[in-house]
């Protein structure tokens, strides 16, 4: 397989739609601490951002695609795992980001909080708090998880 310097193999790369892409890039970098890797198009039609090792693409709305703010309802939820979750939470709270879940520990052993961005996308920021098997909190295991090397 050909090596790609922008995105490692076996990476899920979500593409997230925004009405005002330059404003969204500014908002995501200022409020959620993303770093812009590159942008393209004139006017800007897409960009790649990263936070830690998480990578996302952000794109301008186009026919057939709308943001949650345009639709009036949520379309997905994105989770990013971070080491310094508490500092990330404090940064978002201090910036006035709309928090939909305060920082808390879940029954499945994650410390997390949830927030909405400027176009209504739902974000979860999380850190592993306890090592639990899904069976420990009531889930049924269908297939054993293949460990990463």
C-alpha positions in Angstrom: 0.0 0.0 0.0 1.2 3.5 -0.8 2.2 5.6 2.2 0.2 8.9 2.7 1.9 11.5 4.8 -1.4 13.2 5.7 -3.5 10.2 7.0 -2.2 6.9 8.4 -3.5 3.6 7.1 -6.6 2.3 9.0 -7.8 5.8 9.9 -11.4 6.8 9.8 -11.4 10.3 8.3 -14.7 12.0 8.9 -15.8 14.8 6.5 -17.8 17.5 8.3 -19.9 20.1 6.5 -20.0 23.8 7.4 -21.9 26.7 6.0 -19.0 29.2 6.4 -15.9 27.1 6.2 -13.3 29.8 7.0 -15.3 30.8 10.1 -15.6 27.1 11.1 -11.8 26.5 10.7 -11.2 29.6 12.9 -13.8 28.4 15.5 -12.5 24.9 15.7 -8.9 26.0 16.1 -9.8 28.7 18.7 -12.3 26.7 20.8 -11.4 23.0 20.4 -7.6 23.5 19.9 -7.5 21.9 16.4 -4.5 22.7 14.2 -5.0 23.4 10.6 -2.8 21.1 8.3 -3.9 22.5 4.9 -6.8 24.1 3.1 -7.7 24.1 -0.6 -10.0 25.8 -3.1 -10.7 29.4 -4.0 -13.0 30.1 -2.3 -12.0 27.6 0.4 -13.9 24.4 -0.1 -12.0 22.0 2.2 -9.4 21.7 4.9 -7.7 19.1 7.0 -7.4 19.6 10.7 -5.9 17.6 13.5 -6.1 17.4 17.3 -3.5 15.1 18.8 -3.6 12.1 16.4 -7.2 12.6 15.4 -7.6 13.9 11.8 -10.8 15.4 10.3 -11.7 17.0 7.0 -14.0 20.0 7.0 -15.9 21.0 3.8 -18.1 23.8 2.6 -21.8 22.9 2.2 -22.8 22.0 -1.3 -26.0 20.7 -3.0 -27.2 17.6 -1.3 -25.2 18.3 1.9 -26.3 20.4 4.9 -25.1 21.0 8.4 -27.2 20.2 11.5 -27.9 23.9 11.9 -29.5 24.0 8.4 -31.4 20.7 9.0 -32.6 21.6 12.5 -31.4 18.3 14.0 -28.2 16.3 14.7 -26.7 14.1 12.0 -23.9 12.4 13.9 -21.6 12.6 16.9 -17.9 12.6 16.8 -15.6 11.4 19.6 -12.0 12.4 20.0 -9.9 10.8 22.8 -7.5 13.2 24.5 -4.8 12.9 27.2 -5.4 16.3 28.8 -9.2 16.2 28.8 -9.7 18.5 31.8 -7.7 21.3 30.3 -9.6 20.9 27.0 -12.9 21.1 28.9 -11.8 24.2 30.7 -10.7 25.8 27.4 -14.1 25.1 25.8 -16.1 26.3 28.8 -14.1 29.5 29.1 -14.6 30.2 25.4 -18.4 30.0 25.9 -18.8 26.8 23.8 -22.3 25.2 24.1 -21.8 22.3 26.5 -24.5 19.6 26.3 -22.8 17.3 28.9 -20.5 18.5 31.7 -17.3 16.5 32.4 -18.3 13.2 33.9 -17.4 9.5 34.1 -19.6 7.1 32.2 -20.7 3.7 33.2 -18.4 2.3 30.5 -15.3 3.9 32.1 -14.8 7.0 30.0 -14.3 10.5 31.4 -16.0 12.8 28.8 -17.9 15.9 28.0 -20.1 16.8 25.0 -20.3 20.1 23.1 -21.9 21.6 20.0 -19.9 23.6 17.5 -20.9 26.7 15.6 -22.9 24.7 13.0 -24.6 22.3 15.5 -22.3 19.3 15.2 -22.2 17.1 18.3 -18.7 16.4 19.7 -17.6 14.1 22.5 -14.2 14.6 24.0 -13.1 11.7 26.1 -10.3 9.9 28.0 -10.2 6.4 29.3 -10.8 6.5 33.1 -11.1 2.7 33.8 -10.3 -0.4 31.9 -13.7 -2.2 31.6 -14.8 -5.0 29.4 -18.1 -4.2 27.7 -19.6 -7.1 29.7 -18.7 -5.3 32.9 -21.3 -2.6 32.2 -24.0 -4.8 30.6 -23.1 -5.0 26.9 -23.1 -8.2 24.9 -19.9 -9.1 23.1 -20.5 -10.3 19.6 -16.9 -10.6 18.4 -13.7 -10.3 20.4 -11.7 -7.2 19.8 -8.6 -7.8 17.8 -5.7 -6.2 19.8 -3.5 -3.6 18.0 0.2 -4.5 17.7 
